[in-house]
């Protein structure tokens, strides 16, 4: 992956900032941007329903982010169920983390619970076969 190296000098200190190009951004979705970011997405959308107090969710976060950089055929979004209870209710989320795959307005598949990176990737790939 190409890297851009930028150097900033402050007195005698040199700060190196390395930026990865082509890095996907995970969109944090609320009821205000749900239609635009999820329902109107040209790509299938993978939603991570999570909460800041949830231990397994905290473990899933970095894994979800890593996969967002590898599986660019999907749009990765996160919905904080604590702040967006209406959306969590709309999807009948009963446990977190819950990963849901949407194509347009239709939910293709979902699963709940933490999974390590390779297992999560396999689960997502299996869900994508239903697209």
HUCORRA-V196619 format. One record per residue. N is the residue number from 1. RES is the residue in one letter. OMEGA is omega in whole degrees, -180 to 180 (* if undefined). Layout:
# HUCORRA-V196619
N_RES_OMEGA / N_RES_OMEGA
This chain:
# HUCORRA-V196619
1_X_-178 / 2_X_179 / 3_X_175 / 4_X_-179 / 5_X_180 / 6_X_-179 / 7_X_177 / 8_X_179 / 9_X_176 / 10_X_-174 / 11_X_-179 / 12_X_-179 / 13_X_176 / 14_X_179 / 15_X_177 / 16_X_178 / 17_X_-180 / 18_X_-179 / 19_X_176 / 20_X_177 / 21_X_180 / 22_X_180 / 23_X_179 / 24_X_177 / 25_X_175 / 26_X_-179 / 27_X_175 / 28_X_-172 / 29_X_174 / 30_X_179 / 31_X_180 / 32_X_-178 / 33_X_-177 / 34_X_-178 / 35_X_-178 / 36_X_-172 / 37_X_-175 / 38_X_-173 / 39_X_-179 / 40_X_-179 / 41_X_176 / 42_X_178 / 43_X_168 / 44_X_-174 / 45_X_175 / 46_X_-177 / 47_X_171 / 48_X_173 / 49_X_-172 / 50_X_173 / 51_X_-176 / 52_X_-179 / 53_X_-173 / 54_X_180 / 55_X_179 / 56_X_178 / 57_X_179 / 58_X_178 / 59_X_-177 / 60_X_-175 / 61_X_-179 / 62_X_179 / 63_X_179 / 64_X_180 / 65_X_179 / 66_X_-179 / 67_X_178 / 68_X_178 / 69_X_-178 / 70_X_-173 / 71_X_-172 / 72_X_177 / 73_X_178 / 74_X_171 / 75_X_-178 / 76_X_177 / 77_X_178 / 78_X_175 / 79_X_177 / 80_X_-176 / 81_X_179 / 82_X_-179 / 83_X_-176 / 84_X_-177 / 85_X_180 / 86_X_178 / 87_X_178 / 88_X_178 / 89_X_179 / 90_X_179 / 91_X_-180 / 92_X_178 / 93_X_-178 / 94_X_178 / 95_X_179 / 96_X_-3 / 97_X_172 / 98_X_178 / 99_X_-177 / 100_X_178 / 101_X_180 / 102_X_171 / 103_X_-174 / 104_X_-180 / 105_X_-175 / 106_X_173 / 107_X_-178 / 108_X_-177 / 109_X_176 / 110_X_170 / 111_X_-179 / 112_X_176 / 113_X_179 / 114_X_172 / 115_X_174 / 116_X_-171 / 117_X_-176 / 118_X_179 / 119_X_178 / 120_X_179 / 121_X_178 / 122_X_179 / 123_X_179 / 124_X_179 / 125_X_178 / 126_X_178 / 127_X_-178 / 128_X_178 / 129_X_180 / 130_X_-179 / 131_X_*
